[in-house]
Structures are given as C-alpha cells and as structure tokens.
Amino acid sequence: MPEKNVFITKVSGEKAPFSPTKLRQSLERAGAGLAIVDLIIDEIEKQLVDGMSTKKIYSQAFSMLRKHSKPVAGRYKIKQAILELGPSGYPFEKFVGEILKHQGYRTKVGVIVQGHCVSHEIDVEAEKDNKHFMVECKFHNRQGYKCDVKIPLYIRSRFEDVKKQWEKRKGHATKFHEGWVVTNTRFTEDAIRYGKCSGLVLIGWDYPKQGSIRDRINLSGLHPVTCLTTLSKAEKQKLIDKMIVLCKELCERPEILEEMGIAPSRISKIIEEGTQICLSTEARNN
C-alpha cells in the first residue's frame, strides 16, 4: 500500500509523514486480524489532513478496535496504559520487577542497599545465574518526554558506588554486576551513546530493537490493569492504590473487584477481558 504524502504532528510537536506501515504494525502487534487492520487504515486515510495529530489517529484507531474486540483494543493502548500507572513511579517499578521475574530473575522492589560511600534506594534489585543487576526505573506520565544524558550519568555514578560494596559480599567477587536504566518513554541520542560507552544498559519503550519494554510486555503477556476497557478510570486508580498493577494479578484475585463493590455480572466481563489481554504473542499465534 503506497504511503500518503501527508504530514502528521507528533506529541513532541515534530512533523512526520503519515506511515500506514507503522500503523499496520502497531495494530497487528495488538492482535488485530487482517480485515480489521485494513478497515481501520482505510478509514483513517479518508480522514487524513496535514497537521493531524498522532493522538487523534490513535484515538480513532482505538475506538474502532474497541467495537471489534475489547482485548485487542486493550493491548493496542499499552503505551497509554503505562502512562496511566502514575502519577507516582512505584507502580511502574513493580511492573518492571514482575516482567523481570517472569523472565527468570529473582527480584526485590524498592530496597535500600549500602554502597561504598553512602546508602542508596534501588528501584529493582535483580539476580539471575551468576549476574547481579541494579535496575533504576524512570517513569513519566506524559508522552513526548525523553530521558537525557544526565539520567544515565547520575545512575552510573550510583551504580559504581553500589558495585564496590556488592563485590565485598560473600560469593560476589566473581559475579558479573551491571546497572540498568528502564523507562516507559525514550532516550536521547546522547543518553544512548553514553550508555553504550559506559556499559550501562538502557531499556526504553522501543529501545533496543530487541528487548525493549514493548517487546518484553508482548512476549510475557504481562499487561497493566490500566489496559482494561471494562474498568472506569476511578476503578483503575483504586486498584493501583492497592498496588494491583497487573491484569494477571486481577484475574488471579477476582475477589478484589467484589470488595470494590463491582456487580458480579461486570466482574465476569472484566476477568474475561483481562484473561484475553494477558495472552502472550506466542499464545495468540497458536
């Protein structure tokens, strides 16, 4: 399908050519079938005008998807759903910890550790095989924000202080230690360059090409409760306040919804949607 020479406006204010290919990829990644993907793209292309915002395009696509399949619409809104985990960063830290746990890491969230010089609060401490990781999570609740080079510079200095102390632990002298910065948005080019040069691992929404936050969510099937279209904004916030951040947690503990006063008929619909949203890419393709 040829791409129209229409320029759209990103959240950052930048102009870019509209790409039906990118829209198709995001819809297919959410699990939408070929027919509904073609229908949505055709409808949006009819309404395209120069300067149209990516936010409006997303809203139209989401609205059409929701009429077709709520679970697919829920997966499609994953980026926005993570933004809705705020305003504090702790739900995102728990979310990152759960993804790493799913990948076989032993994790602790929000721990105080003694460094060589001072003590530090670490967002996620993770271990796997003979490797030990200090994971710092940088959450932002608005789109368009980028983590600049100051963030990895700061995290690197903290990691070096922690690493010196970790290496003194029994059995840690021969362990591999590494610092990570994980964000739900993006990094500037300088930040990425510094991360590569210093040995600090950077994980963003779509960075690196393999192993980004988006990839890890799709592969694990771990989606935040804010993906659920059958819950109101107030209900989602109540769950976050209770530190229930995953659809998976909600599906395993449906009594929480009953305690919130939600009617049994709605609970069954919420759990059904949550179960379908949580299907990993592999499970959906089988």
C-alpha positions in Angstrom: 0.0 0.0 0.0 1.6 3.3 -1.0 2.1 5.8 1.8 0.3 9.1 1.5 2.4 12.3 1.5 0.5 13.8 4.4 2.4 15.2 7.4 1.1 14.5 10.9 2.0 16.1 14.2 3.7 14.0 16.9 3.2 14.6 20.6 6.6 16.3 20.7 5.4 18.8 18.1 7.6 17.3 15.3 6.1 16.8 11.9 6.5 13.4 10.1 5.0 11.7 7.1 2.0 9.6 7.9 3.0 5.9 7.7 0.3 3.3 7.2 3.0 0.7 7.6 3.7 1.8 11.2 0.0 1.9 12.0 -0.4 -1.6 10.5 2.4 -2.9 12.6 1.0 -1.5 15.8 -2.4 -2.9 15.1 -1.1 -6.3 14.2 1.1 -6.3 17.3 -2.0 -5.9 19.4 -3.5 -9.0 17.7 -5.9 -7.4 15.2 -6.8 -9.5 12.2 -6.0 -8.5 8.6 -9.6 -7.5 7.8 -10.0 -5.1 10.7 -6.5 -3.7 10.2 -7.3 -2.9 6.5 -10.6 -1.4 7.6 -9.0 1.0 10.2 -6.2 2.1 7.9 -8.7 2.8 5.0 -11.0 4.8 7.3 -8.1 6.9 8.8 -6.6 7.6 5.4 -10.0 9.0 4.3 -9.9 11.5 7.2 -6.2 12.4 7.0 -5.3 16.1 6.7 -2.0 17.8 7.0 -1.1 18.6 10.6 -3.5 15.9 12.1 -2.2 14.8 15.5 -0.9 11.3 16.2 -3.1 11.5 19.3 -6.2 11.8 17.1 -5.2 9.0 14.8 -4.6 6.8 17.8 -8.0 7.7 19.3 -9.8 6.9 16.1 -8.0 3.5 15.7 -8.6 2.6 19.4 -12.3 3.5 19.1 -12.7 1.2 16.0 -10.8 -1.6 17.6 -12.9 -1.4 20.8 -16.0 -2.0 18.8 -14.4 -5.0 17.2 -12.6 -6.6 20.2 -12.0 -5.1 23.7 -9.0 -7.3 24.5 -7.3 -6.2 21.2 -8.1 -2.6 21.9 -6.7 -3.1 25.4 -3.4 -4.4 24.0 -3.3 -1.6 21.5 -3.4 1.1 24.2 -0.5 -0.4 26.1 1.7 2.7 25.8 -1.0 4.9 27.1 -1.9 2.4 29.8 1.6 2.5 31.3 1.4 6.3 31.3 -1.8 5.9 33.4 0.1 3.9 36.1 1.2 7.3 37.6 1.5 9.8 39.0 4.0 8.1 41.3 6.7 5.9 39.9 6.3 2.9 42.3 3.6 1.0 40.3 5.9 1.2 37.3 8.8 -0.2 39.4 6.6 -3.1 40.5 5.6 -3.6 36.9 9.2 -3.8 35.7 10.0 -6.2 38.6 7.2 -8.5 37.6 8.4 -8.6 34.0 11.9 -9.5 35.1 10.6 -12.1 37.5 8.6 -13.6 34.5 12.0 -13.8 32.6 13.6 -15.8 35.4 15.2 -13.1 37.5 15.0 -13.1 41.3 13.8 -9.6 42.2 13.3 -7.2 45.1 11.5 -3.9 44.5 12.3 -0.7 46.4 15.2 -1.8 48.5 17.8 0.2 50.5 21.3 -1.0 49.9 24.6 0.2 51.4 27.1 1.5 48.8 30.8 2.0 49.3 30.2 5.6 50.4 26.5 6.1 51.1 23.3 4.1 51.1 21.0 4.0 48.1 17.4 3.2 47.4 17.3 0.8 44.4 14.1 0.5 42.4 14.7 -3.1 41.5 17.5 -5.4 42.6 17.7 -8.5 40.3 19.8 -11.6 40.1 19.9 -14.4 37.5 22.5 -17.1 37.2 25.9 -15.5 38.1 24.7 -12.0 37.4 23.6 -9.2 39.7 21.7 -6.1 38.5 20.8 -2.7 39.8 17.7 -1.5 37.9 16.6 2.1 38.1 13.2 2.9 36.7 12.4 6.3 35.2 8.6 6.8 34.9 6.9 9.6 33.0 3.2 10.1 32.8 3.2 12.2 29.7 4.1 11.3 26.1 6.9 13.1 24.3 9.3 13.2 27.2 12.8 11.8 26.6 15.4 10.8 29.2 18.5 12.9 28.5 22.2 12.1 29.2 22.0 13.5 32.8 20.0 10.5 33.9 22.4 7.7 32.9 25.3 9.8 34.1 23.7 10.0 37.5 22.7 6.3 37.6 26.2 5.2 36.5 27.8 7.0 39.5 25.3 5.4 41.9 25.9 2.0 40.4 29.6 2.3 40.8 29.2 3.1 44.5 26.8 0.1 44.9 29.0 -2.2 42.9 32.1 -1.6 45.1 30.1 -2.7 48.1 28.4 -5.7 46.3 31.8 -7.1 45.3 32.6 -7.3 49.1 29.7 -9.7 49.7 30.4 -13.3 50.1 30.4 -15.1 46.7 30.1 -11.8 44.8 33.8 -11.2 43.9 33.4 -13.3 40.8 29.9 -12.3 39.9 29.0 -10.1 37.0 27.4 -6.8 38.1 25.5 -4.5 35.8 23.5 -1.3 36.0 20.3 -0.7 34.1 18.0 2.3 33.4 14.5 1.4 32.4 12.0 4.0 31.2 8.5 3.9 29.7 9.4 6.6 27.2 12.5 7.2 25.1 16.2 8.2 25.5 18.0 11.0 23.7 20.8 10.1 21.3 23.4 11.4 23.8 21.9 9.2 26.5 22.1 6.1 24.3 25.7 7.0 23.2 26.8 7.3 26.9 25.0 4.1 27.9 26.9 2.1 25.2 30.2 3.7 26.0 29.9 3.3 29.8 28.4 -0.2 29.8 25.1 0.9 31.3 22.2 -0.9 29.9 19.3 1.3 28.7 15.8 -0.1 28.1 13.1 2.2 26.7 9.7 1.9 25.2 11.1 0.8 21.8 14.8 0.6 22.6 16.8 -1.5 22.0 15.4 -3.2 18.8 15.2 -6.5 20.7 14.5 -6.4 24.4 12.6 -3.1 24.7 9.8 -2.6 27.2 7.2 -3.1 24.4 8.9 -6.4 23.4 9.0 -7.7 26.9 5.4 -7.0 27.5 4.3 -8.7 24.3 6.4 -11.8 25.0 5.4 -12.1 28.6 1.7 -11.2 28.3 2.0 -9.1 31.4 -0.2 -6.0 30.9 -1.2 -3.3 33.4 -4.7 -3.1 34.7 -5.0 0.3 33.0 -5.3 -1.6 29.7 -8.8 -2.9 30.7 -11.6 -1.1 28.8 -14.2 -2.6 31.1 -13.0 -0.6 34.1 -13.6 3.1 34.8 -10.7 5.4 35.4 -11.7 5.6 39.1 -11.7 1.8 39.4 -8.3 1.5 37.8 -7.0 4.1 40.3 -8.4 2.2 43.2 -6.6 -1.0 42.0 -3.3 0.9 41.6 -3.7 2.4 45.1 -4.0 -1.2 46.3 -0.8 -1.9 44.3 -2.6 -4.2 41.9 -0.9 -3.3 38.7 -1.2 -6.4 36.5 -4.2 -7.8 34.7 -2.8 -11.2 35.7 -3.0 -10.3 39.4 -6.6 -9.2 39.0 -7.5 -12.4 37.2 -6.0 -14.5 40.0 -7.7 -12.5 42.7 -11.2 -11.5 41.3 -12.5 -11.1 44.9 -10.8 -7.7 44.9 -13.4 -6.5 42.4 -16.1 -7.8 44.7 -14.6 -5.9 47.6 -14.7 -2.7 45.5 -18.5 -3.2 45.1 -18.5 -4.2 41.5 -21.5 -6.2 40.4 -20.9 -9.9 39.6 -22.1 -9.5 36.0 -19.4 -6.9 35.4 -16.8 -8.9 37.3 -17.1 -11.8 34.8 -16.7 -9.4 31.9 -13.7 -7.7 33.4 -12.0 -11.1 34.1 -12.8 -12.3 30.6 -11.2 -9.2 29.1 -8.2 -9.5 31.4 -7.6 -13.1 30.5 -7.7 -12.4 26.8 -5.4 -9.3 27.1 -2.8 -11.4 29.0 -2.3 -13.9 26.2 1.3 -13.6 25.1 2.2 -13.1 21.4 3.1 -16.8 21.2 -0.2 -17.9 22.7 -2.2 -15.7 20.4 -0.4 -17.1 17.3 -1.0 -20.8 18.3 
